[in-house]
């Protein structure tokens, strides 16, 4: 297993920021942060993209915490405030592939 580098942390953060920015724009922008086989709460990730498109543009703020990185996998927490009037906590799992780099593979969330 290769050692985790500062570059890995920067790329993980960039993927999560792309999600946090995209969720305020469109489903298409949001999808750029996700692996093709990603899931949300055990279901298809397309549900998220549809929700984002239906909600329209937002002005939610995000705080990103990278919780752990081991080889080609990572987990993180994204705290979203005032996304269409609601707050959320997302737990993300990411995977690094040679083809795509770091992408979100799984998202579970709770409204708070």
C-alpha positions as CSV (number, residue, x, y, z in Angstrom):
1,X,0.0,0.0,0.0
2,X,1.3,3.4,-1.0
3,X,1.7,6.1,1.6
4,X,-0.9,8.9,1.6
5,X,0.5,12.1,0.2
6,X,-0.4,15.8,0.6
7,X,-1.5,15.6,-3.1
8,X,-4.0,12.9,-2.1
9,X,-5.5,15.1,0.5
10,X,-5.7,18.0,-1.9
11,X,-7.4,15.8,-4.6
12,X,-9.9,14.4,-2.0
13,X,-10.7,17.9,-0.9
14,X,-11.1,19.0,-4.5
15,X,-13.6,16.2,-5.2
16,X,-15.6,17.0,-2.1
17,X,-15.5,20.7,-2.9
18,X,-16.8,19.9,-6.4
19,X,-19.7,18.1,-4.8
20,X,-20.4,21.0,-2.3
21,X,-20.3,23.6,-5.1
22,X,-22.2,21.4,-7.6
23,X,-25.1,20.8,-5.2
24,X,-25.8,24.5,-5.4
25,X,-25.8,24.5,-9.2
26,X,-27.2,21.4,-10.9
27,X,-27.4,17.6,-10.9
28,X,-24.9,17.6,-13.8
29,X,-22.4,19.7,-11.9
30,X,-22.9,17.5,-8.8
31,X,-22.4,14.3,-10.7
32,X,-18.8,15.3,-11.7
33,X,-17.7,14.5,-8.1
34,X,-19.1,11.0,-8.1
35,X,-17.9,7.7,-9.4
36,X,-20.1,6.1,-12.1
37,X,-21.2,3.4,-9.7
38,X,-21.9,5.6,-6.7
39,X,-24.8,5.1,-4.4
40,X,-26.7,7.3,-1.9
41,X,-28.3,5.8,1.2
42,X,-28.0,2.4,-0.5
43,X,-29.9,3.6,-3.6
44,X,-29.0,5.0,-7.0
45,X,-27.1,8.3,-7.0
46,X,-29.3,9.5,-9.8
47,X,-31.9,10.3,-7.1
48,X,-29.5,13.0,-5.7
49,X,-29.0,14.5,-9.2
50,X,-32.8,14.7,-9.7
51,X,-33.3,16.3,-6.3
52,X,-30.7,18.9,-7.0
53,X,-32.2,19.7,-10.4
54,X,-35.7,20.0,-8.9
55,X,-34.6,22.3,-6.1
56,X,-32.8,24.7,-8.4
57,X,-29.8,26.9,-7.6
58,X,-29.0,27.3,-3.9
59,X,-26.7,29.2,-1.7
60,X,-25.7,26.5,0.9
61,X,-22.4,26.7,2.6
62,X,-20.2,23.7,3.2
63,X,-17.5,22.6,5.6
64,X,-15.4,19.6,4.6
65,X,-13.6,17.3,7.0
66,X,-11.4,14.5,5.7
67,X,-11.7,11.8,8.4
68,X,-9.3,9.1,7.2
69,X,-7.4,7.9,4.2
70,X,-6.0,4.5,3.7
71,X,-4.4,3.6,0.3
72,X,-7.0,4.2,-2.4
73,X,-10.0,4.8,-0.1
74,X,-11.0,7.7,2.1
75,X,-13.9,8.8,4.3
76,X,-15.1,12.4,4.9
77,X,-17.8,14.5,6.4
78,X,-19.4,17.4,4.6
79,X,-21.6,19.7,6.7
80,X,-24.0,21.7,4.6
81,X,-25.8,24.8,6.1
82,X,-28.8,26.5,4.6
83,X,-29.1,24.4,1.5
84,X,-32.6,25.5,0.5
85,X,-33.3,26.3,4.1
86,X,-32.1,23.0,5.6
87,X,-28.9,21.7,7.1
88,X,-27.4,18.3,6.3
89,X,-24.5,16.1,7.4
90,X,-23.1,13.9,4.7
91,X,-20.7,11.1,5.2
92,X,-18.8,10.2,2.1
93,X,-16.6,7.4,1.0
94,X,-14.2,8.0,-1.8
95,X,-12.2,5.7,-4.0
96,X,-9.1,6.5,-6.1
97,X,-8.8,4.8,-9.5
98,X,-6.2,5.2,-12.2
99,X,-8.8,6.3,-14.7
100,X,-10.7,8.9,-12.6
101,X,-8.6,9.8,-9.6
102,X,-10.5,10.5,-6.4
103,X,-14.3,10.2,-6.7
104,X,-17.2,9.8,-4.2
105,X,-18.4,6.2,-4.3
106,X,-20.9,6.4,-1.5
107,X,-23.0,9.0,0.3
108,X,-25.1,8.7,3.4
109,X,-26.8,11.8,4.9
110,X,-29.1,13.1,7.5
111,X,-31.0,16.3,7.7
112,X,-30.5,18.1,11.0
